[in-house]
Amino acid sequence: MKTVSLSGSPRENVGKKDAKALRKKGMVPCVIYGGEKQLHFFLDERDFAKIVYTPETYLVKFNFEGDEVEALLQDIQYHPVTDKILHADFLEAFTDKPLKVAIPVHPIGDSPGVIKGGSLNLILRKLLVRGYVKDIPDGIDIDISSLEIGDSVTIRDLKIKDLTFIDPLHTVILSVKVTRMVVEVEEEEEEGEEGEEGEEGEGAAEGEGGEKPAEGGGKPAEGGGKPAEGGDKPAK
């Protein structure tokens, strides 16, 4: 797992008034829990750019006046209007205790289904796992080079040693979906085939009718060869 070092300053007073004063100075009240005692401190708001505005998960090494503490970011509270960071919670990390942490997912390769017009649907951007610090990777790579349209990858499909997944094994991580464009193309092809069949049927019908003589066309008109009655009889 990637690490980043930050310098925290212990809080002399813990309370709403003190926290409000820190925020006015551009500082963020924080706490580290999970160890023998909670550590209350503050960080410069700009320091969070290294660990928040990134898809990666970092192990943070804090330096408190010579004492080092390793921790993972667990929760952040934001202002509902300005989105400024109001408070941050960290979980202390120990080498001999397993941790629960969210690891980012990295699709790799080119999906044949996407090349044919499908779209890659990344359902889970991070996976919640449990493991020791030394065994937790920077990210989880998922090979999509064999995925056709309609295929998907679940947690059960992943084979990663020394990690336990928190979510159910049947949980879908990503899939290749059919797009509207692909559906429209298939419908147009089907309509084209139906049209060709219809034209062939109409042509056959016309051909049959063209070779058939009109009804009564070869029959002489009734009475056409019979002399008019009394035509050869001399007048009295």
Residue pairs with C-beta under 8 A, 6 or more apart in sequence:
1 57
1 58
1 59
1 133
1 136
1 137
1 138
2 56
2 57
2 58
2 59
2 138
3 58
3 59
3 60
3 61
3 70
4 50
4 51
4 58
4 59
4 60
4 61
5 60
5 61
5 62
5 63
6 43
6 47
6 50
6 51
6 60
6 61
6 62
6 63
7 62
7 63
8 30
8 41
8 42
8 43
8 62
8 63
8 64
9 41
9 42
9 43
10 39
10 40
10 41
10 64
10 65
11 18
11 22
11 29
11 40
11 41
11 42
12 18
14 40
18 29
19 29
19 87
22 28
22 29
22 42
23 29
23 84
23 86
26 44
26 45
26 46
27 42
27 43
27 44
27 45
28 42
28 43
28 44
28 45
28 48
28 85
28 86
28 87
28 88
29 40
29 42
29 86
29 87
29 88
30 40
30 41
30 42
30 43
30 87
30 88
30 89
30 90
31 38
31 39
31 40
31 41
31 87
31 88
31 89
31 90
32 38
32 39
32 41
32 62
32 69
32 71
32 90
32 91
32 92
33 39
33 89
33 90
33 91
33 92
34 71
34 91
34 92
34 93
35 69
35 92
35 94
39 64
39 69
41 62
41 64
43 88
45 84
45 85
48 76
48 85
48 88
50 58
51 58
51 60
51 73
52 73
52 76
52 85
55 104
55 125
56 104
56 138
56 139
57 72
57 101
57 102
57 103
57 104
57 126
57 138
57 139
58 72
58 73
59 70
59 71
59 72
59 93
59 133
60 70
60 71
60 72
60 73
60 90
61 68
61 69
61 70
62 68
62 69
62 70
62 71
62 90
69 92
70 92
70 93
70 133
71 90
71 91
71 92
71 93
72 90
72 91
72 93
72 99
72 101
73 88
73 89
73 90
74 89
74 90
74 91
75 88
75 89
76 85
76 87
76 88
76 89
77 85
77 86
77 87
77 88
78 84
78 85
78 86
79 85
79 86
91 99
93 99
93 133
94 133
95 132
95 133
95 134
96 132
97 132
98 130
98 131
98 132
98 164
99 130
99 131
99 132
99 133
99 136
100 128
100 129
100 130
100 166
101 128
101 129
101 130
101 131
101 136
102 126
102 127
102 128
102 129
103 126
103 127
103 128
103 129
103 136
103 137
103 138
103 139
103 140
104 125
104 126
104 138
104 139
104 140
105 122
105 124
105 125
105 126
105 127
105 139
105 140
105 142
105 173
105 174
106 139
106 140
106 141
106 142
107 120
107 122
107 142
107 144
107 174
108 141
108 142
108 143
108 144
108 145
109 143
109 144
109 145
110 144
110 145
111 118
111 120
111 144
111 145
111 146
111 147
111 148
111 176
112 145
112 146
112 147
112 148
113 147
113 148
113 149
113 150
113 151
113 176
114 120
114 144
114 147
114 176
116 148
116 149
116 182
117 149
117 178
117 179
117 181
117 182
117 185
118 148
118 149
118 176
118 177
118 178
118 179
118 182
119 176
119 177
119 179
120 144
120 174
120 175
120 176
121 174
121 175
121 176
121 177
122 173
122 174
123 172
123 173
123 174
123 175
124 167
124 171
124 172
124 173
124 174
127 140
127 155
127 165
127 167
127 173
128 165
128 166
128 167
129 136
129 163
129 164
129 165
129 166
130 163
130 164
130 166
131 162
131 163
131 164
132 162
135 161
135 162
135 163
136 163
137 160
140 158
140 160
142 153
142 158
142 173
142 174
144 153
144 174
144 176
147 153
147 175
147 176
148 176
149 176
149 177
149 178
149 182
150 175
150 176
150 177
150 178
151 175
151 176
152 172
152 173
152 174
152 175
152 176
153 172
153 173
153 174
153 175
154 169
154 170
154 171
154 172
154 173
155 165
155 167
155 168
155 169
155 170
155 171
155 173
156 169
156 170
158 165
158 173
